[in-house]
């Protein structure tokens, strides 16, 4: 999960981080950005990455590894307002980068509600 945190190209899937990024492509790229320090201090376990800030909450939960395709649930939630998106996706590593290759894959459709909490 450390490798995913450091090398996941978050521009390869829709997320609330995309409008906040200028030159950022990976979560650690937000170093030095005001009010985004929570992205730099994630809680990483064997199967989760959790970034909990004052205004936003992000979580990646690993569900399966199928021959190098990693099935994740992603939770993107505003703590003020109603933005609350939970979506399954498949990521794959190309070189050093992990990129999303599928959103809402059929085998996981609806599974994120159960796992992401």
QUIZI-V265492 format. One line per field, one symbol per residue. ss: DSSP state (H for helix, E for strand, C for the rest). phi: phi as a letter, one per 40 degrees, with the letter a starting at -180 (. if undefined). burial: # if it has 24 or more other C-alpha atoms within 12 Angstrom, else .. Layout:
ss: ???
phi: ???
burial: ???
//
This chain:
ss: CHHHHHHECHHHCCCCCHHHCCCCCCHHHHCCCCCCHHHHCCEECCCEEEEECCCEEEEEEEEEEECCEEEEEEEEEECCCCCEEEEEEEEEEECCEEEEEEECCHHHCCCHHHHCC
phi: .cccdcbcccccacaccdcccbbcbbdcccdgccgbccccbccbbcbabbbbbcbbbbabbcbabbfgcccbbbbbbccbhbcabbacabbbcbgcccbcbabfcdcbdgccdcccc
burial: #..########.#.#.#.......######.....#.###.#.#..#######..########......########........#######.....#######...#..##..##.
//
